[in-house]
């Protein structure tokens, strides 16, 4: 899952209006933000194998430190604690932790059985990626709902907020369609370097948040 993760972050803004959208974006995508770093370090492995699923050409061979259930819980606790130490907001910290944990749950729906519960365990996944039509229907519906909740909960202070938000959503959709219709990466290392660009999204969301205060 890709844009579905961000749908949860958009919707969560209603529950924690004082927490930056940038923080929520980082939380929902935290395992995927750390993953390319671990790939480059050789701690985790992925293989480019078109046909692995109908939607994605990636064969996730070994990623227990970022995407196992146990690791995701650990990252969730660490992120929640870090946010609480910085903000002293229990509610904000709880939502940040839940967003990190939601990453595994949403991936479990999409991935074929390649998600471990813990390093060395058997693998799990419902395999929605085996159907392009079902993947698009579910993920675009989830994204639309999350985005509508965000729009209803915030209001732009001017054209800058609207422009930044529109550009952010357009970028997410371009990346999403590029993953589906574009050529697969040449190798895992190239994929890792490209995936590192995902770090720009939380900062972009932080910029959007400055011009779209929460109204509820």
N, CA, C and O of each residue as an XYZ file, in Angstrom:
864
protein
N       0.847     -1.194      0.000
C       0.000      0.000      0.000
C       0.878      1.237      0.000
O       1.942      1.253      0.618
N       0.422      2.292     -0.707
C       1.163      3.560     -0.721
C       0.267      4.701     -0.274
O       0.389      5.168      0.859
N      -0.629      5.161     -1.136
C      -1.412      6.344     -0.760
C      -2.400      6.041      0.356
O      -2.858      6.958      1.038
N      -2.738      4.770      0.554
C      -3.617      4.430      1.660
C      -3.014      4.768      3.008
O      -3.734      5.132      3.937
N      -1.683      4.650      3.125
C      -1.021      5.039      4.372
C      -1.252      6.521      4.663
O      -1.526      6.909      5.799
N      -1.136      7.334      3.627
C      -1.297      8.773      3.811
C      -2.749      9.155      4.075
O      -3.020     10.186      4.691
N      -3.681      8.325      3.609
C      -5.092      8.574      3.917
C      -5.317      8.546      5.418
O      -6.053      9.372      5.958
N      -4.681      7.594      6.091
C      -4.825      7.491      7.541
C      -4.238      8.729      8.219
O      -4.793      9.232      9.195
N      -3.115      9.212      7.696
C      -2.494     10.409      8.260
C      -3.387     11.632      8.067
O      -3.559     12.432      8.987
N      -3.953     11.774      6.872
C      -4.871     12.892      6.621
C      -6.044     12.852      7.607
O      -6.389     13.865      8.214
N      -6.645     11.684      7.756
C      -7.808     11.566      8.635
C      -7.445     11.817     10.095
O      -8.244     12.365     10.855
N      -6.228     11.410     10.483
C      -5.815     11.550     11.882
C      -5.680     13.010     12.303
O      -5.713     13.309     13.497
N      -5.529     13.912     11.356
C      -5.398     15.335     11.690
C      -6.620     15.837     12.448
O      -6.511     16.743     13.274
N      -7.776     15.257     12.172
C      -8.999     15.661     12.875
C      -8.925     15.307     14.358
O      -9.438     16.038     15.204
N      -8.279     14.177     14.665
C      -8.203     13.715     16.058
C      -7.153     14.476     16.854
O      -7.289     14.640     18.066
N      -6.100     14.944     16.172
C      -5.007     15.644     16.871
C      -4.678     16.934     16.111
O      -3.664     17.010     15.417
N      -5.536     17.936     16.245
C      -5.361     19.160     15.460
C      -4.058     19.898     15.740
O      -3.589     20.651     14.886
N      -3.459     19.701     16.922
C      -2.218     20.412     17.248
C      -0.971     19.672     16.763
O       0.136     20.206     16.837
N      -1.143     18.465     16.274
C      -0.010     17.701     15.752
C       0.160     18.008     14.275
O      -0.805     17.959     13.512
N       1.371     18.322     13.874
C       1.629     18.694     12.488
C       1.307     17.553     11.533
O       1.562     16.386     11.833
N       0.753     17.898     10.397
C       0.513     16.907      9.352
C       1.823     16.259      8.926
O       1.841     15.095      8.525
N       2.912     17.004      9.009
C       4.210     16.434      8.679
C       4.578     15.288      9.609
O       5.101     14.268      9.161
N       4.312     15.446     10.889
C       4.569     14.378     11.857
C       3.686     13.173     11.551
O       4.150     12.035     11.616
N       2.424     13.410     11.218
C       1.504     12.326     10.910
C       1.931     11.588      9.641
O       1.808     10.365      9.563
N       2.426     12.316      8.661
C       2.930     11.697      7.428
C       4.151     10.831      7.728
O       4.271      9.719      7.214
N       5.046     11.339      8.553
C       6.242     10.568      8.898
C       5.867      9.301      9.657
O       6.460      8.244      9.440
N       4.884      9.407     10.548
C       4.478      8.259     11.353
C       3.856      7.163     10.497
O       4.213      5.993     10.634
N       2.942      7.527      9.626
C       2.239      6.507      8.842
C       3.175      5.774      7.901
O       2.899      4.637      7.518
N       4.281      6.407      7.519
C       5.195      5.849      6.527
C       6.537      5.465      7.130
O       7.469      5.151      6.390
N       6.660      5.479      8.443
C       7.956      5.289      9.082
C       8.687      4.018      8.637
O       9.866      4.108      8.294
N       8.055      2.840      8.623
C       8.791      1.660      8.156
C       9.353      1.816      6.748
O      10.453      1.344      6.462
N       8.594      2.484      5.857
C       9.070      2.673      4.494
C      10.136      3.767      4.396
O      10.918      3.785      3.445
N      10.171      4.664      5.356
C      11.226      5.672      5.372
C      12.551      5.072      5.831
O      13.613      5.472      5.356
N      12.491      4.119      6.747
C      13.695      3.479      7.260
C      14.185      2.379      6.320
O      15.386      2.134      6.209
N      13.250      1.727      5.653
C      13.555      0.572      4.810
C      14.662      0.808      3.775
O      15.574     -0.014      3.697
N      14.636      1.893      2.969
C      15.718      2.057      1.989
C      17.091      2.230      2.624
O      18.098      1.844      2.030
N      17.143      2.796      3.808
C      18.419      2.922      4.513
C      18.956      1.538      4.855
O      20.142      1.262      4.676
N      18.084      0.678      5.346
C      18.488     -0.688      5.684
C      18.865     -1.480      4.432
O      19.741     -2.343      4.482
N      18.196     -1.185      3.301
C      18.580     -1.825      2.045
C      20.004     -1.449      1.653
O      20.805     -2.313      1.297
N      20.311     -0.164      1.719
C      21.641      0.300      1.338
C      22.714     -0.243      2.280
O      23.849     -0.472      1.861
N      22.364     -0.448      3.541
C      23.318     -1.003      4.503
C      23.459     -2.518      4.375
O      24.353     -3.117      4.972
N      22.566     -3.137      3.588
C      22.625     -4.577      3.411
C      21.948     -5.367      4.511
O      22.110     -6.585      4.587
N      21.195     -4.697      5.362
C      20.527     -5.373      6.473
C      19.223     -6.030      6.029
O      18.756     -6.981      6.655
N      18.641     -5.522      4.952
C      17.423     -6.103      4.410
C      17.591     -6.262      2.903
O      18.476     -5.649      2.305
N      16.731     -7.095      2.284
C      16.900     -7.406      0.862
C      15.552     -7.367      0.140
O      14.513     -7.727      0.692
N      15.612     -6.920     -1.108
C      14.451     -6.980     -1.993
C      14.963     -7.347     -3.380
O      16.082     -6.993     -3.751
N      14.146     -8.049     -4.134
C      14.501     -8.464     -5.490
C      13.489     -7.891     -6.466
O      12.285     -7.920     -6.210
N      13.982     -7.365     -7.595
C      13.095     -6.867     -8.644
C      12.674     -8.060     -9.481
O      13.483     -8.636    -10.209
N      11.409     -8.426     -9.374
C      10.913     -9.630    -10.047
C       9.520     -9.362    -10.605
O       8.527     -9.701     -9.962
N       9.429     -8.751    -11.805
C       8.114     -8.484    -12.393
C       7.271     -9.755    -12.447
O       7.747    -10.823    -12.831
N       6.007     -9.611    -12.053
C       5.118    -10.760    -12.008
C       4.978    -11.363    -10.631
O       4.170    -12.268    -10.424
N       5.772    -10.861     -9.670
C       5.636    -11.347     -8.292
C       4.196    -11.184     -7.819
O       3.613    -12.105     -7.248
N       3.628    -10.002     -8.061
C       2.193     -9.776     -7.932
C       1.765     -8.954     -9.139
O       2.603     -8.396     -9.847
N       0.473     -8.882     -9.369
C      -0.020     -8.123    -10.525
C       0.271     -6.643    -10.385
O       0.453     -5.943    -11.381
N       0.316     -6.157     -9.137
C       0.468     -4.723     -8.918
C       1.916     -4.299     -8.734
O       2.318     -3.242     -9.219
N       2.705     -5.114     -8.037
C       4.069     -4.713     -7.683
C       5.083     -5.744     -8.163
O       4.846     -6.947     -8.057
N       6.230     -5.268     -8.698
C       7.280     -6.193     -9.138
C       8.288     -6.525     -8.041
O       9.316     -7.142     -8.320
N       8.018     -6.134     -6.818
C       8.995     -6.277     -5.737
C       8.792     -7.587     -4.974
O       7.696     -7.895     -4.506
N       9.867     -8.333     -4.867
C       9.874     -9.555     -4.070
C      10.647     -9.251     -2.784
O      11.878     -9.217     -2.777
N       9.909     -9.032     -1.709
C      10.520     -8.643     -0.433
C      11.105     -9.897      0.235
O      10.399    -10.641      0.915
N      12.388    -10.107      0.027
C      13.036    -11.330      0.484
C      13.310    -11.337      1.987
O      13.188    -12.368      2.647
N      13.683    -10.161      2.520
C      14.114    -10.131      3.918
C      13.991     -8.700      4.427
O      14.812     -7.847      4.091
N      12.964     -8.434      5.241
C      12.832     -7.096      5.830
C      12.187     -7.159      7.207
O      11.197     -6.477      7.473
N      12.760     -7.988      8.081
C      12.162     -8.172      9.408
C      12.375     -7.009     10.361
O      11.648     -6.884     11.346
N      13.366     -6.147     10.089
C      13.688     -5.072     11.022
C      12.841     -3.823     10.784
O      12.763     -2.945     11.643
N      12.219     -3.751      9.632
C      11.332     -2.615      9.354
C       9.878     -3.036      9.200
O       8.979     -2.256      9.512
N       9.625     -4.268      8.721
C       8.258     -4.620      8.356
C       7.696     -5.855      9.051
O       6.589     -6.280      8.717
N       8.402     -6.437      9.987
C       7.745     -7.492     10.770
C       6.782     -6.839     11.758
O       6.919     -5.662     12.092
N       5.812     -7.617     12.219
C       4.847     -7.081     13.180
C       5.547     -6.632     14.460
O       5.237     -5.571     15.003
N       6.486     -7.438     14.938
C       7.199     -7.091     16.163
C       8.019     -5.816     15.988
O       8.014     -4.948     16.861
N       8.723     -5.703     14.862
C       9.525     -4.503     14.616
C       8.643     -3.271     14.487
O       8.982     -2.205     14.999
N       7.510     -3.414     13.803
C       6.607     -2.277     13.641
C       6.081     -1.809     14.988
O       5.961     -0.608     15.229
N       5.767     -2.751     15.863
C       5.350     -2.374     17.216
C       6.463     -1.627     17.938
O       6.208     -0.653     18.648
N       7.704     -2.088     17.754
C       8.835     -1.397     18.374
C       9.011      0.009     17.844
O       9.228      0.945     18.614
N       8.918      0.164     16.534
C       9.014      1.511     15.945
C       7.862      2.394     16.416
O       8.043      3.591     16.636
N       6.676      1.801     16.570
C       5.510      2.565     17.023
C       5.721      3.096     18.434
O       5.442      4.263     18.712
N       6.215      2.239     19.323
C       6.473      2.671     20.698
C       7.554      3.743     20.729
O       7.432      4.734     21.450
N       8.616      3.544     19.944
C       9.709      4.519     19.916
C       9.233      5.866     19.388
O       9.589      6.911     19.932
N       8.419      5.842     18.315
C       7.923      7.093     17.742
C       6.980      7.798     18.712
O       7.044      9.018     18.858
N       6.113      7.046     19.370
C       5.183      7.639     20.337
C       5.945      8.266     21.494
O       5.627      9.374     21.925
N       6.945      7.562     21.994
C       7.732      8.088     23.111
C       8.484      9.341     22.699
O       8.530     10.320     23.443
N       9.078      9.305     21.500
C       9.820     10.472     21.020
C       8.899     11.682     20.880
O       9.264     12.798     21.249
N       7.697     11.448     20.342
C       6.781     12.576     20.175
C       6.290     13.092     21.524
O       6.124     14.299     21.700
N       6.056     12.189     22.479
C       5.615     12.628     23.806
C       6.709     13.446     24.496
O       6.410     14.462     25.124
N       7.964     13.020     24.390
C       9.059     13.768     24.995
C       9.193     15.158     24.382
O       9.575     16.115     25.056
N       8.872     15.253     23.083
C       9.001     16.544     22.395
C       7.801     17.446     22.645
O       7.965     18.655     22.804
N       6.593     16.877     22.683
C       5.381     17.693     22.745
C       4.649     17.633     24.084
O       3.865     18.523     24.412
N       4.913     16.569     24.859
C       4.189     16.298     26.100
C       2.696     16.106     25.856
O       1.885     16.316     26.758
N       2.337     15.714     24.654
C       0.935     15.459     24.322
C       0.688     13.952     24.318
O       1.167     13.240     23.436
N      -0.056     13.478     25.300
C      -0.349     12.048     25.355
C      -1.218     11.622     24.174
O      -1.001     10.569     23.575
N      -2.181     12.436     23.858
C      -3.075     12.107     22.743
C      -2.303     12.079     21.435
O      -2.463     11.165     20.625
N      -1.470     13.084     21.237
C      -0.663     13.121     20.029
C       0.273     11.931     19.931
O       0.425     11.335     18.865
N       0.903     11.588     21.053
C       1.824     10.448     21.073
C       1.089      9.148     20.764
O       1.602      8.300     20.035
N      -0.106      8.991     21.316
C      -0.885      7.778     21.060
C      -1.241      7.650     19.585
O      -1.147      6.568     19.006
N      -1.652      8.765     18.980
C      -2.020      8.741     17.561
C      -0.800      8.460     16.701
O      -0.884      7.702     15.735
N       0.332      9.062     17.040
C       1.568      8.797     16.289
C       1.909      7.308     16.351
O       2.231      6.702     15.328
N       1.840      6.720     17.539
C       2.122      5.297     17.666
C       1.152      4.439     16.871
O       1.562      3.474     16.226
N      -0.128      4.780     16.911
C      -1.123      4.021     16.158
C      -0.910      4.141     14.654
O      -1.127      3.182     13.914
N      -0.487      5.312     14.203
C      -0.219      5.484     12.781
C       0.933      4.601     12.324
O       0.866      3.982     11.262
N       1.986      4.545     13.127
C       3.106      3.674     12.770
C       2.640      2.226     12.703
O       2.970      1.505     11.761
N       1.871      1.800     13.704
C       1.386      0.423     13.726
C       0.444      0.139     12.561
O       0.413     -0.981     12.051
N      -0.330      1.145     12.133
C      -1.265      0.943     11.031
C      -0.553      0.560      9.748
O      -1.153     -0.039      8.855
N       0.720      0.902      9.653
C       1.474      0.583      8.442
C       1.483     -0.927      8.200
O       1.259     -1.375      7.075
N       1.740     -1.712      9.250
C       1.786     -3.165      9.082
C       0.408     -3.713      8.735
O       0.290     -4.597      7.886
N      -0.621     -3.203      9.374
C      -1.969     -3.698      9.117
C      -2.390     -3.456      7.668
O      -2.962     -4.340      7.030
N      -2.107     -2.265      7.151
C      -2.474     -1.956      5.772
C      -1.631     -2.759      4.787
O      -2.142     -3.217      3.766
N      -0.346     -2.932      5.084
C       0.503     -3.761      4.225
C       0.036     -5.212      4.237
O       0.102     -5.895      3.214
N      -0.432     -5.685      5.383
C      -0.927     -7.056      5.502
C      -2.095     -7.299      4.543
O      -2.228     -8.391      3.991
N      -2.926     -6.299      4.347
C      -4.034     -6.436      3.406
C      -3.522     -6.532      1.973
O      -4.052     -7.309      1.179
N      -2.504     -5.756      1.635
C      -2.042     -5.642      0.260
C      -1.031     -6.713     -0.145
O      -1.148     -7.291     -1.226
N      -0.056     -6.981      0.690
C       1.061     -7.839      0.311
C       0.635     -9.290      0.148
O      -0.323     -9.739      0.778
N       1.355    -10.023     -0.705
C       1.265    -11.472     -0.669
C       1.912    -11.931      0.641
O       2.501    -11.100      1.333
N       1.832    -13.185      1.007
C       2.410    -13.610      2.298
C       3.933    -13.452      2.340
O       4.680    -14.394      2.075
N       4.372    -12.237      2.679
C       5.812    -11.980      2.811
C       6.128    -11.140      4.050
O       7.280    -10.772      4.278
N       5.099    -10.840      4.847
C       5.291    -10.044      6.055
C       5.483    -10.969      7.259
O       4.580    -11.738      7.586
N       6.640    -10.911      7.921
C       6.845    -11.760      9.097
C       6.226    -11.159     10.347
O       6.056     -9.944     10.451
N       5.890    -12.030     11.295
C       5.437    -11.542     12.596
C       6.625    -11.073     13.425
O       6.520    -10.116     14.192
N       7.746    -11.749     13.267
C       8.988    -11.411     13.959
C      10.127    -11.995     13.133
O       9.873    -12.866     12.301
N      11.362    -11.562     13.323
C      12.475    -12.104     12.546
C      12.542    -13.626     12.639
O      12.662    -14.192     13.726
N      12.463    -14.274     11.479
C      12.538    -15.724     11.446
C      11.202    -16.431     11.473
O      11.160    -17.660     11.414
N      10.103    -15.689     11.560
C       8.789    -16.320     11.629
C       8.284    -16.669     10.231
O       8.927    -16.348      9.231
N       7.131    -17.325     10.170
C       6.452    -17.544      8.902
C       5.879    -16.216      8.404
O       5.939    -15.206      9.105
N       5.331    -16.226      7.205
C       4.934    -14.985      6.546
C       3.420    -14.884      6.381
O       2.708    -15.884      6.288
N       2.956    -13.616      6.348
C       1.529    -13.363      6.277
C       1.239    -12.260      5.267
O       2.107    -11.436      4.979
N       0.034    -12.242      4.736
C      -0.410    -11.228      3.787
C      -1.639    -11.726      3.054
O      -1.696    -12.888      2.650
N      -2.617    -10.860      2.879
C      -3.857    -11.256      2.226
C      -3.761    -11.231      0.707
O      -4.580    -11.855      0.031
N      -2.775    -10.521      0.155
C      -2.509    -10.603     -1.276
C      -3.410     -9.787     -2.179
O      -3.660    -10.193     -3.314
N      -3.908     -8.644     -1.713
C      -4.758     -7.827     -2.591
C      -3.987     -7.344     -3.815
O      -4.585     -7.064     -4.854
N      -2.665     -7.243     -3.698
C      -1.840     -6.836     -4.841
C      -1.928     -7.816     -6.012
O      -1.485     -7.487     -7.112
N      -2.477     -8.988     -5.808
C      -2.636     -9.938     -6.908
C      -3.718     -9.504     -7.885
O      -3.861    -10.095     -8.955
N      -4.481     -8.478     -7.525
C      -5.491     -7.924     -8.421
C      -5.294     -6.420     -8.529
O      -5.430     -5.694     -7.544
N      -4.974     -5.959     -9.725
C      -4.797     -4.517     -9.923
C      -6.101     -3.775     -9.687
O      -6.115     -2.729     -9.038
N      -7.193     -4.309    -10.209
C      -8.486     -3.635    -10.070
C      -8.895     -3.514     -8.607
O      -9.343     -2.453     -8.172
N      -8.744     -4.590     -7.850
C      -9.121     -4.556     -6.437
C      -8.215     -3.622     -5.655
O      -8.675     -2.905     -4.766
N      -6.929     -3.626     -5.983
C      -5.989     -2.726     -5.305
C      -6.365     -1.277     -5.529
O      -6.425     -0.493     -4.582
N      -6.620     -0.914     -6.784
C      -6.975      0.467     -7.100
C      -8.292      0.854     -6.425
O      -8.413      1.949     -5.876
N      -9.265     -0.034     -6.466
C     -10.573      0.279     -5.876
C     -10.447      0.535     -4.382
O     -10.986      1.515     -3.868
N      -9.739     -0.339     -3.688
C      -9.623     -0.213     -2.235
C      -8.763      0.983     -1.855
O      -9.150      1.790     -1.010
N      -7.606      1.094     -2.476
C      -6.676      2.131     -2.037
C      -7.180      3.531     -2.389
O      -7.057      4.451     -1.581
N      -7.738      3.699     -3.572
C      -8.256      5.018     -3.945
C      -9.474      5.395     -3.102
O      -9.672      6.568     -2.784
N     -10.287      4.404     -2.741
C     -11.431      4.685     -1.873
C     -10.961      5.109     -0.486
O     -11.478      6.070      0.084
N      -9.981      4.388      0.053
C      -9.445      4.735      1.372
C      -8.821      6.126      1.344
O      -9.023      6.924      2.259
N      -8.059      6.410      0.285
C      -7.418      7.720      0.191
C      -8.462      8.828      0.098
O      -8.320      9.870      0.737
N      -9.495      8.611     -0.683
C     -10.538      9.630     -0.848
C     -11.218      9.934      0.479
O     -11.458     11.097      0.805
N     -11.527      8.896      1.243
C     -12.197      9.094      2.535
C     -11.293      9.879      3.488
O     -11.737     10.836      4.122
N     -10.027      9.473      3.586
C      -9.107     10.174      4.474
C      -8.916     11.619      4.079
O      -8.858     12.503      4.934
N      -8.818     11.863      2.781
C      -8.595     13.223      2.293
C      -9.829     14.098      2.529
O      -9.703     15.272      2.877
N     -11.009     13.530      2.341
C     -12.248     14.290      2.581
C     -12.354     14.679      4.053
O     -12.756     15.797      4.374
N     -11.993     13.758      4.947
C     -12.010     14.075      6.380
C     -11.050     15.222      6.674
O     -11.365     16.121      7.454
N      -9.877     15.185      6.042
C      -8.901     16.263      6.249
C      -9.441     17.598      5.729
O      -9.328     18.618      6.408
N     -10.017     17.593      4.548
C     -10.553     18.833      3.981
C     -11.660     19.410      4.866
O     -11.761     20.626      5.028
N     -12.483     18.537      5.434
C     -13.572     19.005      6.286
C     -13.080     19.500      7.641
O     -13.801     20.198      8.353
N     -11.858     19.137      7.993
C     -11.332     19.482      9.316
C     -10.386     20.668      9.298
O     -10.009     21.173     10.356
N      -9.996     21.122      8.114
C      -9.034     22.216      7.999
C      -9.551     23.259      7.016
O     -10.475     23.019      6.240
N      -8.923     24.413      7.082
C      -9.302     25.482      6.151
C      -8.044     26.255      5.775
O      -7.238     26.612      6.635
N      -7.889     26.505      4.488
C      -6.715     27.222      4.026
C      -6.817     28.703      4.386
O      -7.887     29.305      4.311
N      -5.670     29.277      4.782
C      -5.640     30.702      5.094
C      -5.425     31.558      3.844
O      -5.421     32.786      3.921
N      -5.248     30.911      2.705
C      -5.028     31.645      1.461
C      -4.710     30.680      0.336
O      -4.788     29.463      0.503
N      -4.350     31.239     -0.817
C      -4.107     30.400     -1.985
C      -2.883     29.514     -1.805
O      -2.788     28.457     -2.429
N      -1.940     29.933     -0.956
C      -0.724     29.138     -0.762
C      -1.049     27.761     -0.202
O      -0.508     26.754     -0.657
N      -1.936     27.723      0.789
C      -2.315     26.450      1.373
C      -2.977     25.530      0.370
O      -2.683     24.335      0.322
N      -3.873     26.087     -0.431
C      -4.547     25.275     -1.443
C      -3.564     24.757     -2.482
O      -3.642     23.603     -2.904
N      -2.635     25.622     -2.893
C      -1.661     25.226     -3.917
C      -0.730     24.133     -3.398
O      -0.473     23.151     -4.095
N      -0.226     24.301     -2.181
C       0.678     23.297     -1.619
C      -0.030     21.957     -1.432
O       0.550     20.902     -1.691
N      -1.276     22.003     -0.984
C      -2.024     20.771     -0.781
C      -2.308     20.084     -2.116
O      -2.140     18.870     -2.237
N      -2.731     20.843     -3.106
C      -3.015     20.260     -4.418
C      -1.752     19.638     -5.015
O      -1.801     18.556     -5.601
N      -0.620     20.334     -4.860
C       0.635     19.803     -5.389
C       1.046     18.530     -4.660
O       1.575     17.606     -5.278
N       0.809     18.472     -3.359
C       1.142     17.280     -2.579
C       0.301     16.087     -3.034
O       0.829     14.995     -3.245
N      -0.991     16.297     -3.182
C      -1.863     15.204     -3.614
C      -1.502     14.765     -5.030
O      -1.496     13.572     -5.331
N      -1.201     15.728     -5.895
C      -0.809     15.390     -7.267
C       0.474     14.568     -7.271
O       0.593     13.602     -8.024
N       1.427     14.948     -6.435
C       2.677     14.197     -6.353
C       2.432     12.775     -5.885
O       2.998     11.835     -6.442
N       1.598     12.605     -4.873
C       1.281     11.265     -4.385
C       0.654     10.411     -5.484
O       0.988      9.235     -5.632
N      -0.249     11.003     -6.249
C      -0.912     10.257     -7.316
C       0.047      9.947     -8.461
O      -0.043      8.882     -9.073
N       0.956     10.859     -8.754
C       1.949     10.608     -9.799
C       2.866      9.456     -9.406
O       3.154      8.579    -10.220
N       3.323      9.462     -8.154
C       4.174      8.366     -7.674
C       3.410      7.053     -7.732
O       3.952      6.023     -8.131
N       2.162      7.099     -7.333
C       1.337      5.887     -7.297
C       1.136      5.301     -8.694
O       1.322      4.102     -8.902
N       0.758      6.144     -9.639
C       0.552      5.660    -11.007
C       1.882      5.272    -11.654
O       1.930      4.358    -12.477
N       2.965      5.969    -11.280
C       4.278      5.604    -11.804
C       4.698      4.229    -11.342
O       5.288      3.465    -12.106
N       4.396      3.906    -10.085
C       4.711      2.567     -9.572
C       3.953      1.497    -10.346
O       4.466      0.398    -10.560
N       2.728      1.819    -10.767
C       1.902      0.837    -11.454
C       2.252      0.708    -12.931
O       2.374     -0.402    -13.450
N       2.414      1.849    -13.610
C       2.572      1.820    -15.066
C       4.011      2.050    -15.532
O       4.326      1.804    -16.696
N       4.881      2.517    -14.643
C       6.253      2.795    -15.038
C       7.094      1.530    -15.120
O       6.654      0.445    -14.739
N       8.315      1.689    -15.624
C       9.245      0.570    -15.715
C       9.772      0.225    -14.329
O       9.985      1.121    -13.511
N       9.984     -1.055    -14.052
C      10.525     -1.450    -12.743
C      11.926     -0.872    -12.552
O      12.616     -0.614    -13.539
N      12.361     -0.665    -11.315
C      13.735     -0.197    -11.071
C      14.741     -1.191    -11.637
O      14.448     -2.379    -11.764
N      15.913     -0.702    -11.971
C      16.929     -1.570    -12.563
C      17.480     -2.571    -11.565
O      17.795     -3.704    -11.929
N      17.597     -2.167    -10.317
C      18.075     -3.080     -9.284
C      17.663     -2.548     -7.915
O      17.099     -1.459     -7.808
N      17.946     -3.319     -6.875
C      17.513     -2.964     -5.529
C      18.180     -1.688     -5.031
O      17.569     -0.902     -4.307
N      19.434     -1.486     -5.422
C      20.136     -0.290     -4.956
C      19.513      0.973     -5.556
O      19.339      1.975     -4.863
N      19.184      0.918     -6.835
C      18.528      2.062     -7.471
C      17.176      2.326     -6.819
O      16.793      3.477     -6.605
N      16.464      1.257     -6.506
C      15.179      1.397     -5.819
C      15.352      2.083     -4.468
O      14.566      2.957     -4.102
N      16.385      1.682     -3.730
C      16.612      2.255     -2.401
C      16.888      3.750     -2.490
O      16.353      4.530     -1.701
N      17.720      4.151     -3.445
C      18.026      5.574     -3.578
C      16.788      6.366     -3.971
O      16.574      7.478     -3.488
N      15.974      5.788     -4.849
C      14.732      6.460     -5.236
C      13.783      6.560     -4.047
O      13.147      7.594     -3.842
N      13.687      5.482     -3.260
C      12.765      5.464     -2.122
C      13.153      6.480     -1.060
O      12.295      6.948     -0.312
N      14.431      6.828     -0.984
C      14.858      7.830     -0.011
C      14.212      9.188     -0.264
O      14.113     10.018      0.639
N      13.773      9.405     -1.505
C      13.095     10.668     -1.824
C      11.786     10.799     -1.064
O      11.232     11.894     -0.966
N      11.281      9.683     -0.520
C      10.052      9.740      0.259
C      10.161     10.613      1.493
O       9.150     11.031      2.057
N      11.403     10.891      1.917
C      11.595     11.753      3.089
C      11.108     13.182      2.843
O      10.870     13.934      3.788
N      10.964     13.547      1.581
C      10.494     14.908      1.301
C       9.019     15.075      1.659
O       8.582     16.191      1.938
N       8.254     14.002      1.656
C       6.808     14.100      1.858
C       6.419     14.628      3.237
O       5.536     15.482      3.313
N       7.032     14.164      4.340
C       6.674     14.753      5.641
C       6.991     16.243      5.729
O       6.243     17.005      6.343
N       8.100     16.658      5.116
C       8.437     18.084      5.148
C       7.458     18.899      4.311
O       7.094     20.013      4.688
N       7.036     18.354      3.190
C       6.034     19.019      2.357
C       4.719     19.129      3.132
O       4.070     20.176      3.128
N       4.335     18.033      3.797
C       3.104     18.061      4.581
C       3.193     19.077      5.713
O       2.201     19.724      6.049
N       4.372     19.218      6.298
C       4.574     20.230      7.331
C       4.316     21.628      6.765
O       3.712     22.470      7.430
N       4.774     21.868      5.539
C       4.522     23.156      4.900
C       3.048     23.388      4.652
O       2.548     24.495      4.854
N       2.344     22.347      4.213
C       0.897     22.455      4.004
C       0.208     22.829      5.310
O      -0.693     23.668      5.329
N       0.634     22.205      6.391
C      -0.007     22.395      7.685
C       0.081     23.841      8.166
O      -0.807     24.315      8.876
N       1.124     24.530      7.790
C       1.295     25.914      8.221
C       0.235     26.828      7.625
O      -0.057     27.889      8.176
N      -0.342     26.416      6.496
C      -1.305     27.265      5.809
C      -2.723     26.689      5.861
O      -3.642     27.243      5.257
N      -2.900     25.562      6.593
C      -4.236     24.966      6.705
C      -4.509     24.624      8.174
O      -4.368     23.464      8.563
N      -4.887     25.586      8.984
C      -5.191     25.304     10.395
C      -6.448     24.445     10.532
O      -7.352     24.504      9.699
N      -6.485     23.659     11.584
C      -7.637     22.807     11.850
C      -8.800     23.663     12.365
O      -8.583     24.579     13.157
N     -10.007     23.380     11.933
C     -11.173     24.186     12.307
C     -12.127     23.440     13.215
O     -13.093     24.023     13.708
N     -11.869     22.129     13.450
C     -12.760     21.366     14.340
C     -11.936     20.663     15.398
O     -12.489     19.966     16.249
